[in-house]
Amino acid sequence: SLTSKFINLESTNFRDWMKEDSIIIPEAFPLSTLIDNELEELGGIVMCKLNWSSPKDAAKLFLDGQKCRSSHDVLRLIKSSDYILHDINRRYSKPLCLCLRKWYKIHKSNEFRCFVVNGKLRAMSQRHIDCYFEELFSKQEVIIDLCEQFYDDNLKGKIMDDQFLVFDVYFNTSFTKLWLIDINVFDEYTNPLLYTWDELLGEKEIEELRLVETPENCKGTTDTFNSYPLELIDLVVPIEEKDIINQLNPYLRDYNK
């Protein structure tokens, strides 16, 4: 996995601060010191996330996106994120923690999401479904084999909830090696990308890697949709959410270029 540091948030006043309306970070905030110490060990630039979610819905509010160079950057990004607020309000069985991950330049074409059902790698999808990558089609067999091998060797029987699992991996440029990027909760709050949850939980066998097949098939992601200002949404005629997203898809593709 990528180099990371973890901070237990249950031993801080983080929850109370997140519930405050103000975005101001207190001068004497112990969590700031903890973050700055870990950030220095990670090379000075990190991305952050909580147990299950990263604040990517708030990234477009800041010039550097999810790239953080100080505790102020980390806390301001987290405070602005609805995804993070959801993690805090939804009581998971595990203690709330902050993950700081050393910053790496990620090529969108090399990241994939894997779905494990009943202890078997059931399905895989390219992670960024707002993009078309023609070069991936010749690498499908290699990607599937390495993802299956990675799950069997590194996750199966070695972590809790290994029978029902969603995890993200990242390949090197030659597609000969991969790294674990993230482990996600196996439920509807995790984006199924090019699948539906009915498919993933159904009886029909899948066992495939799905890719965006043509440039026209690119999809506007919910991450991008959630990061748009409410004023833009108010301009759309009140119709079902799925129809709003479909109407915005062409603009979302241009926005992500």
Phi and psi in degrees as GROMACS dihedral restraints (atoms count N, CA, C in turn):
[ dihedral_restraints ]
;  ai    aj    ak    al  type     phi  dphi    fc
    3     4     5     6     1   -74.3    20    10
    4     5     6     7     1   150.1    20    10
    6     7     8     9     1   -60.1    20    10
    7     8     9    10     1   124.0    20    10
    9    10    11    12     1  -141.8    20    10
   10    11    12    13     1   158.7    20    10
   12    13    14    15     1  -129.2    20    10
   13    14    15    16     1   147.2    20    10
   15    16    17    18     1  -123.4    20    10
   16    17    18    19     1   139.5    20    10
   18    19    20    21     1  -123.8    20    10
   19    20    21    22     1   124.4    20    10
   21    22    23    24     1   -73.4    20    10
   22    23    24    25     1   115.4    20    10
   24    25    26    27     1   -86.0    20    10
   25    26    27    28     1   -12.4    20    10
   27    28    29    30     1   -69.6    20    10
   28    29    30    31     1   -22.2    20    10
   30    31    32    33     1   -91.6    20    10
   31    32    33    34     1     8.3    20    10
   33    34    35    36     1  -121.0    20    10
   34    35    36    37     1   175.6    20    10
   36    37    38    39     1   -93.1    20    10
   37    38    39    40     1    30.5    20    10
   39    40    41    42     1   -60.1    20    10
   40    41    42    43     1   -45.9    20    10
   42    43    44    45     1   -60.1    20    10
   43    44    45    46     1   -44.6    20    10
   45    46    47    48     1   -61.9    20    10
   46    47    48    49     1   -41.6    20    10
   48    49    50    51     1   -65.4    20    10
   49    50    51    52     1   -38.8    20    10
   51    52    53    54     1   -65.5    20    10
   52    53    54    55     1   -27.9    20    10
   54    55    56    57     1   -82.5    20    10
   55    56    57    58     1   -11.3    20    10
   57    58    59    60     1   -74.6    20    10
   58    59    60    61     1   148.7    20    10
   60    61    62    63     1   -71.6    20    10
   61    62    63    64     1   -32.6    20    10
   63    64    65    66     1   -72.8    20    10
   64    65    66    67     1   143.0    20    10
   66    67    68    69     1   -93.4    20    10
   67    68    69    70     1    -1.9    20    10
   69    70    71    72     1   -66.2    20    10
   70    71    72    73     1   134.1    20    10
   72    73    74    75     1   -92.8    20    10
   73    74    75    76     1   122.1    20    10
   75    76    77    78     1   -57.4    20    10
   76    77    78    79     1   145.4    20    10
   78    79    80    81     1   -63.2    20    10
   79    80    81    82     1   -45.0    20    10
   81    82    83    84     1   -99.0    20    10
   82    83    84    85     1    78.5    20    10
   84    85    86    87     1  -117.9    20    10
   85    86    87    88     1   103.8    20    10
   87    88    89    90     1   -53.4    20    10
   88    89    90    91     1   -33.5    20    10
   90    91    92    93     1   -62.8    20    10
   91    92    93    94     1   -32.9    20    10
   93    94    95    96     1   -60.0    20    10
   94    95    96    97     1   -42.9    20    10
   96    97    98    99     1   -64.9    20    10
   97    98    99   100     1   -42.8    20    10
   99   100   101   102     1   -60.1    20    10
  100   101   102   103     1   -44.0    20    10
  102   103   104   105     1   -65.2    20    10
  103   104   105   106     1   -45.7    20    10
  105   106   107   108     1   -61.9    20    10
  106   107   108   109     1   -37.7    20    10
  108   109   110   111     1   -64.4    20    10
  109   110   111   112     1   -44.9    20    10
  111   112   113   114     1   -69.7    20    10
  112   113   114   115     1   -37.6    20    10
  114   115   116   117     1   -61.2    20    10
  115   116   117   118     1   -40.2    20    10
  117   118   119   120     1   -62.4    20    10
  118   119   120   121     1   -40.2    20    10
  120   121   122   123     1   -67.9    20    10
  121   122   123   124     1   -23.8    20    10
  123   124   125   126     1   -93.0    20    10
  124   125   126   127     1    10.0    20    10
  126   127   128   129     1    97.8    20    10
  127   128   129   130     1     1.8    20    10
  129   130   131   132     1    95.5    20    10
  130   131   132   133     1   -12.1    20    10
  132   133   134   135     1  -134.9    20    10
  133   134   135   136     1   127.2    20    10
  135   136   137   138     1  -138.9    20    10
  136   137   138   139     1   166.4    20    10
  138   139   140   141     1  -113.5    20    10
  139   140   141   142     1   158.2    20    10
  141   142   143   144     1  -129.5    20    10
  142   143   144   145     1   157.8    20    10
  144   145   146   147     1  -160.1    20    10
  145   146   147   148     1   162.0    20    10
  147   148   149   150     1   -95.7    20    10
  148   149   150   151     1  -164.3    20    10
  150   151   152   153     1   -49.9    20    10
  151   152   153   154     1   -48.2    20    10
  153   154   155   156     1  -118.3    20    10
  154   155   156   157     1   -26.2    20    10
  156   157   158   159     1  -121.7    20    10
  157   158   159   160     1   148.1    20    10
  159   160   161   162     1  -107.6    20    10
  160   161   162   163     1   156.0    20    10
  162   163   164   165     1   -82.4    20    10
  163   164   165   166     1    42.0    20    10
  165   166   167   168     1   -68.0    20    10
  166   167   168   169     1   -20.9    20    10
  168   169   170   171     1   -69.0    20    10
  169   170   171   172     1   -19.9    20    10
  171   172   173   174     1  -100.4    20    10
  172   173   174   175     1    -4.3    20    10
  174   175   176   177     1   -60.4    20    10
  175   176   177   178     1   -35.1    20    10
  177   178   179   180     1   -72.3    20    10
  178   179   180   181     1    -7.5    20    10
  180   181   182   183     1   -79.1    20    10
  181   182   183   184     1   -13.5    20    10
  183   184   185   186     1  -123.8    20    10
  184   185   186   187     1   146.3    20    10
  186   187   188   189     1   -58.8    20    10
  187   188   189   190     1   -39.2    20    10
  189   190   191   192     1   -93.0    20    10
  190   191   192   193     1     9.1    20    10
  192   193   194   195     1    61.7    20    10
  193   194   195   196     1  -124.3    20    10
  195   196   197   198     1   -91.6    20    10
  196   197   198   199     1     5.3    20    10
  198   199   200   201     1   -79.6    20    10
  199   200   201   202     1   120.1    20    10
  201   202   203   204     1  -117.1    20    10
  202   203   204   205     1   133.1    20    10
  204   205   206   207     1  -114.5    20    10
  205   206   207   208     1    -1.9    20    10
  207   208   209   210     1  -156.3    20    10
  208   209   210   211     1   167.3    20    10
  210   211   212   213     1   -62.8    20    10
  211   212   213   214     1   -32.5    20    10
  213   214   215   216     1   -61.6    20    10
  214   215   216   217     1   -43.7    20    10
  216   217   218   219     1   -60.6    20    10
  217   218   219   220     1   -45.8    20    10
  219   220   221   222     1   -61.4    20    10
  220   221   222   223     1   -51.3    20    10
  222   223   224   225     1   -69.0    20    10
  223   224   225   226     1   -37.0    20    10
  225   226   227   228     1   -66.4    20    10
  226   227   228   229     1   -40.9    20    10
  228   229   230   231     1   -65.4    20    10
  229   230   231   232     1   -44.7    20    10
  231   232   233   234     1   -63.3    20    10
  232   233   234   235     1   -43.9    20    10
  234   235   236   237     1   -63.0    20    10
  235   236   237   238     1   -26.4    20    10
  237   238   239   240     1   -88.8    20    10
  238   239   240   241     1    -1.3    20    10
  240   241   242   243     1  -101.4    20    10
  241   242   243   244     1   126.4    20    10
  243   244   245   246     1   -71.2    20    10
  244   245   246   247     1   -31.8    20    10
  246   247   248   249     1   -61.2    20    10
  247   248   249   250     1   -43.4    20    10
  249   250   251   252     1   -66.2    20    10
  250   251   252   253     1   -41.6    20    10
  252   253   254   255     1   -60.3    20    10
  253   254   255   256     1   -36.5    20    10
  255   256   257   258     1   -62.8    20    10
  256   257   258   259     1   -43.7    20    10
  258   259   260   261     1   -58.8    20    10
  259   260   261   262     1   -39.2    20    10
  261   262   263   264     1   -71.6    20    10
  262   263   264   265     1   -41.3    20    10
  264   265   266   267     1   -76.8    20    10
  265   266   267   268     1   -25.0    20    10
  267   268   269   270     1   -94.3    20    10
  268   269   270   271     1   112.3    20    10
  270   271   272   273     1   -76.3    20    10
  271   272   273   274     1   105.1    20    10
  273   274   275   276     1   -87.5    20    10
  274   275   276   277     1   164.3    20    10
  276   277   278   279     1   -70.9    20    10
  277   278   279   280     1   -25.6    20    10
  279   280   281   282     1   -92.0    20    10
  280   281   282   283     1   149.8    20    10
  282   283   284   285     1   -60.1    20    10
  283   284   285   286     1   146.6    20    10
  285   286   287   288     1   -71.4    20    10
  286   287   288   289     1   129.0    20    10
  288   289   290   291     1  -139.1    20    10
  289   290   291   292     1   156.2    20    10
  291   292   293   294     1  -104.9    20    10
  292   293   294   295     1   127.2    20    10
  294   295   296   297     1  -104.9    20    10
  295   296   297   298     1   125.5    20    10
  297   298   299   300     1  -109.2    20    10
  298   299   300   301     1   122.3    20    10
  300   301   302   303     1  -116.5    20    10
  301   302   303   304     1   132.0    20    10
  303   304   305   306     1   -52.6    20    10
  304   305   306   307     1   137.9    20    10
  306   307   308   309     1   -74.7    20    10
  307   308   309   310     1   125.9    20    10
  309   310   311   312     1  -126.6    20    10
  310   311   312   313     1   144.9    20    10
  312   313   314   315     1   -76.8    20    10
  313   314   315   316     1   118.6    20    10
  315   316   317   318     1  -102.8    20    10
  316   317   318   319     1   128.4    20    10
  318   319   320   321     1   -87.5    20    10
  319   320   321   322     1   121.0    20    10
  321   322   323   324     1   -56.0    20    10
  322   323   324   325     1   -32.7    20    10
  324   325   326   327     1   -69.6    20    10
  325   326   327   328     1   -15.3    20    10
  327   328   329   330     1  -103.1    20    10
  328   329   330   331     1     9.1    20    10
  330   331   332   333     1  -111.5    20    10
  331   332   333   334     1   137.2    20    10
  333   334   335   336     1  -139.1    20    10
  334   335   336   337     1   152.1    20    10
  336   337   338   339     1  -111.2    20    10
  337   338   339   340     1   134.7    20    10
  339   340   341   342     1  -118.6    20    10
  340   341   342   343     1   139.2    20    10
  342   343   344   345     1  -117.5    20    10
  343   344   345   346     1   120.5    20    10
  345   346   347   348     1  -105.8    20    10
  346   347   348   349     1   126.3    20    10
  348   349   350   351     1  -128.5    20    10
  349   350   351   352     1   126.0    20    10
  351   352   353   354     1    54.0    20    10
  352   353   354   355     1    41.3    20    10
  354   355   356   357     1    74.5    20    10
  355   356   357   358     1    15.7    20    10
  357   358   359   360     1  -132.0    20    10
  358   359   360   361     1   136.0    20    10
  360   361   362   363     1   -68.1    20    10
  361   362   363   364     1   105.3    20    10
  363   364   365   366     1   -92.9    20    10
  364   365   366   367     1   -33.0    20    10
  366   367   368   369     1  -157.6    20    10
  367   368   369   370     1   154.0    20    10
  369   370   371   372     1  -137.5    20    10
  370   371   372   373     1   151.1    20    10
  372   373   374   375     1  -144.6    20    10
  373   374   375   376     1   148.0    20    10
  375   376   377   378     1   -61.5    20    10
  376   377   378   379     1   144.8    20    10
  378   379   380   381     1   -76.4    20    10
  379   380   381   382     1   -38.3    20    10
  381   382   383   384     1  -104.6    20    10
  382   383   384   385     1    93.7    20    10
  384   385   386   387     1   -84.8    20    10
  385   386   387   388     1     4.8    20    10
  387   388   389   390     1   -91.2    20    10
  388   389   390   391     1     8.4    20    10
  390   391   392   393     1  -132.4    20    10
  391   392   393   394     1   153.1    20    10
  393   394   395   396     1  -113.2    20    10
  394   395   396   397     1   127.7    20    10
  396   397   398   399     1  -125.5    20    10
  397   398   399   400     1    96.8    20    10
  399   400   401   402     1   -60.5    20    10
  400   401   402   403     1   -34.6    20    10
  402   403   404   405     1   -67.6    20    10
  403   404   405   406     1   -16.0    20    10
  405   406   407   408     1   -73.2    20    10
  406   407   408   409     1   -25.3    20    10
  408   409   410   411     1   -64.7    20    10
  409   410   411   412     1   -31.0    20    10
  411   412   413   414     1   -80.2    20    10
  412   413   414   415     1    -7.1    20    10
  414   415   416   417     1  -110.9    20    10
  415   416   417   418     1     5.5    20    10
  417   418   419   420     1   -56.3    20    10
  418   419   420   421     1   -47.5    20    10
  420   421   422   423     1   -62.3    20    10
  421   422   423   424     1   -42.6    20    10
  423   424   425   426     1   -63.5    20    10
  424   425   426   427     1   -43.5    20    10
  426   427   428   429     1   -61.6    20    10
  427   428   429   430     1   -46.3    20    10
  429   430   431   432     1   -61.6    20    10
  430   431   432   433     1   -48.2    20    10
  432   433   434   435     1   -60.5    20    10
  433   434   435   436     1   -44.3    20    10
  435   436   437   438     1   -70.8    20    10
  436   437   438   439     1   -34.7    20    10
  438   439   440   441     1   -66.8    20    10
  439   440   441   442     1   -42.4    20    10
  441   442   443   444     1   -63.4    20    10
  442   443   444   445     1   -43.7    20    10
  444   445   446   447     1   -64.2    20    10
  445   446   447   448     1   -40.2    20    10
  447   448   449   450     1   -63.6    20    10
  448   449   450   451     1   -44.6    20    10
  450   451   452   453     1   -62.6    20    10
  451   452   453   454     1   -47.5    20    10
  453   454   455   456     1   -62.8    20    10
  454   455   456   457     1   -39.2    20    10
  456   457   458   459     1   -84.6    20    10
  457   458   459   460     1   -28.9    20    10
  459   460   461   462     1  -120.0    20    10
  460   461   462   463     1   -20.8    20    10
  462   463   464   465     1  -119.0    20    10
  463   464   465   466     1   -41.0    20    10
  465   466   467   468     1   -63.2    20    10
  466   467   468   469     1   123.1    20    10
  468   469   470   471     1    75.7    20    10
  469   470   471   472     1     5.0    20    10
  471   472   473   474     1  -119.6    20    10
  472   473   474   475     1   -11.2    20    10
  474   475   476   477     1  -133.3    20    10
  475   476   477   478     1   160.8    20    10
  477   478   479   480     1   -67.7    20    10
  478   479   480   481     1   151.9    20    10
  480   481   482   483     1    58.3    20    10
  481   482   483   484     1    32.8    20    10
  483   484   485   486     1   -73.7    20    10
  484   485   486   487     1   -10.5    20    10
  486   487   488   489     1   -81.7    20    10
  487   488   489   490     1   -28.4    20    10
  489   490   491   492     1  -130.6    20    10
  490   491   492   493     1   110.0    20    10
  492   493   494   495     1  -153.2    20    10
  493   494   495   496     1   145.2    20    10
  495   496   497   498     1  -125.2    20    10
  496   497   498   499     1   124.5    20    10
  498   499   500   501     1  -137.6    20    10
  499   500   501   502     1   150.2    20    10
  501   502   503   504     1  -109.1    20    10
  502   503   504   505     1   138.9    20    10
  504   505   506   507     1  -128.6    20    10
  505   506   507   508     1   160.7    20    10
  507   508   509   510     1  -132.9    20    10
  508   509   510   511     1   129.9    20    10
  510   511   512   513     1   -97.1    20    10
  511   512   513   514     1   150.3    20    10
  513   514   515   516     1   -71.7    20    10
  514   515   516   517     1   173.0    20    10
  516   517   518   519     1   -64.8    20    10
  517   518   519   520     1   -25.6    20    10
  519   520   521   522     1   -92.0    20    10
  520   521   522   523     1    -1.4    20    10
  522   523   524   525     1    56.0    20    10
  523   524   525   526     1    42.6    20    10
  525   526   527   528     1  -113.3    20    10
  526   527   528   529     1    -9.0    20    10
  528   529   530   531     1  -149.3    20    10
  529   530   531   532     1   148.6    20    10
  531   532   533   534     1  -136.7    20    10
  532   533   534   535     1   159.9    20    10
  534   535   536   537     1  -126.5    20    10
  535   536   537   538     1   148.0    20    10
  537   538   539   540     1   -76.9    20    10
  538   539   540   541     1   124.2    20    10
  540   541   542   543     1   -94.6    20    10
  541   542   543   544     1   -43.9    20    10
  543   544   545   546     1  -162.2    20    10
  544   545   546   547     1   155.1    20    10
  546   547   548   549     1  -120.0    20    10
  547   548   549   550     1   130.0    20    10
  549   550   551   552     1  -116.8    20    10
  550   551   552   553     1   156.9    20    10
  552   553   554   555     1   -69.2    20    10
  553   554   555   556     1   139.9    20    10
  555   556   557   558     1   -88.8    20    10
  556   557   558   559     1    82.4    20    10
  558   559   560   561     1  -162.4    20    10
  559   560   561   562     1  -178.0    20    10
  561   562   563   564     1   -64.6    20    10
  562   563   564   565     1   -14.0    20    10
  564   565   566   567     1   -76.1    20    10
  565   566   567   568     1   -14.3    20    10
  567   568   569   570     1   -93.8    20    10
  568   569   570   571     1   133.6    20    10
  570   571   572   573     1   -68.2    20    10
  571   572   573   574     1   121.5    20    10
  573   574   575   576     1   -79.8    20    10
  574   575   576   577     1    -1.1    20    10
  576   577   578   579     1    58.3    20    10
  577   578   579   580     1  -112.7    20    10
  579   580   581   582     1   -86.7    20    10
  580   581   582   583     1    10.8    20    10
  582   583   584   585     1  -118.3    20    10
  583   584   585   586     1   179.7    20    10
  585   586   587   588     1  -121.1    20    10
  586   587   588   589     1   158.6    20    10
  588   589   590   591     1   -66.6    20    10
  589   590   591   592     1   -29.2    20    10
  591   592   593   594     1   -62.6    20    10
  592   593   594   595     1   -40.5    20    10
  594   595   596   597     1   -63.6    20    10
  595   596   597   598     1   -47.5    20    10
  597   598   599   600     1   -65.0    20    10
  598   599   600   601     1   -31.7    20    10
  600   601   602   603     1   -98.8    20    10
  601   602   603   604     1    -1.8    20    10
  603   604   605   606     1   -77.0    20    10
  604   605   606   607     1   174.2    20    10
  606   607   608   609     1   -83.2    20    10
  607   608   609   610     1   -22.0    20    10
  609   610   611   612     1   -67.9    20    10
  610   611   612   613     1   133.2    20    10
  612   613   614   615     1   -67.2    20    10
  613   614   615   616     1   141.2    20    10
  615   616   617   618     1  -114.7    20    10
  616   617   618   619     1   -73.6    20    10
  618   619   620   621     1    46.4    20    10
  619   620   621   622     1    59.3    20    10
  621   622   623   624     1  -148.4    20    10
  622   623   624   625     1   165.1    20    10
  624   625   626   627     1  -106.8    20    10
  625   626   627   628     1   120.7    20    10
  627   628   629   630     1   -99.2    20    10
  628   629   630   631     1   135.4    20    10
  630   631   632   633     1  -125.9    20    10
  631   632   633   634     1   154.9    20    10
  633   634   635   636     1   -66.4    20    10
  634   635   636   637     1   119.8    20    10
  636   637   638   639     1   -82.0    20    10
  637   638   639   640     1   -28.0    20    10
  639   640   641   642     1  -144.8    20    10
  640   641   642   643     1   160.8    20    10
  642   643   644   645     1   -57.4    20    10
  643   644   645   646     1   -31.7    20    10
  645   646   647   648     1   -71.6    20    10
  646   647   648   649     1   -18.6    20    10
  648   649   650   651     1   -88.6    20    10
  649   650   651   652     1     1.7    20    10
  651   652   653   654     1   -59.4    20    10
  652   653   654   655     1   142.7    20    10
  654   655   656   657     1  -115.2    20    10
  655   656   657   658     1   139.9    20    10
  657   658   659   660     1   -70.5    20    10
  658   659   660   661     1   124.4    20    10
  660   661   662   663     1   -77.6    20    10
  661   662   663   664     1   155.5    20    10
  663   664   665   666     1   -64.6    20    10
  664   665   666   667     1   -28.5    20    10
  666   667   668   669     1   -61.1    20    10
  667   668   669   670     1   -46.0    20    10
  669   670   671   672     1   -67.1    20    10
  670   671   672   673     1   -43.3    20    10
  672   673   674   675     1   -60.8    20    10
  673   674   675   676     1   -42.3    20    10
  675   676   677   678     1   -69.4    20    10
  676   677   678   679     1   -18.4    20    10
  678   679   680   681     1   -92.2    20    10
  679   680   681   682     1     1.8    20    10
  681   682   683   684     1   -80.8    20    10
  682   683   684   685     1   146.5    20    10
  684   685   686   687     1   -62.1    20    10
  685   686   687   688     1   147.3    20    10
  687   688   689   690     1   -61.3    20    10
  688   689   690   691     1   -29.3    20    10
  690   691   692   693     1   -60.1    20    10
  691   692   693   694     1   -35.4    20    10
  693   694   695   696     1   -68.6    20    10
  694   695   696   697     1   -42.3    20    10
  696   697   698   699     1   -63.3    20    10
  697   698   699   700     1   -36.2    20    10
  699   700   701   702     1   -64.3    20    10
  700   701   702   703     1   -21.1    20    10
  702   703   704   705     1   -77.2    20    10
  703   704   705   706     1   -16.1    20    10
  705   706   707   708     1   -85.0    20    10
  706   707   708   709     1   138.0    20    10
  708   709   710   711     1   -59.1    20    10
  709   710   711   712     1   135.1    20    10
  711   712   713   714     1   -61.6    20    10
  712   713   714   715     1   102.0    20    10
  714   715   716   717     1  -136.8    20    10
  715   716   717   718     1  -179.2    20    10
  717   718   719   720     1   -59.9    20    10
  718   719   720   721     1   146.7    20    10
  720   721   722   723     1   -55.9    20    10
  721   722   723   724     1   -42.3    20    10
  723   724   725   726     1   -62.5    20    10
  724   725   726   727     1   -33.1    20    10
  726   727   728   729     1   -73.3    20    10
  727   728   729   730     1   -33.2    20    10
  729   730   731   732     1   -62.0    20    10
  730   731   732   733     1   -46.6    20    10
  732   733   734   735     1   -62.1    20    10
  733   734   735   736     1   -41.5    20    10
  735   736   737   738     1   -63.7    20    10
  736   737   738   739     1   -38.1    20    10
  738   739   740   741     1   -66.9    20    10
  739   740   741   742     1   -33.7    20    10
  741   742   743   744     1   -84.2    20    10
  742   743   744   745     1   -14.7    20    10
  744   745   746   747     1   -50.1    20    10
  745   746   747   748     1   -47.8    20    10
  747   748   749   750     1   -60.0    20    10
  748   749   750   751     1   -36.3    20    10
  750   751   752   753     1   -74.9    20    10
  751   752   753   754     1   -33.8    20    10
  753   754   755   756     1   -64.5    20    10
  754   755   756   757     1   -38.3    20    10
  756   757   758   759     1   -63.3    20    10
  757   758   759   760     1   -43.6    20    10
  759   760   761   762     1   -65.5    20    10
  760   761   762   763     1   -37.2    20    10
  762   763   764   765     1   -66.1    20    10
  763   764   765   766     1   -29.9    20    10
  765   766   767   768     1   -88.4    20    10
  766   767   768   769     1    -5.2    20    10
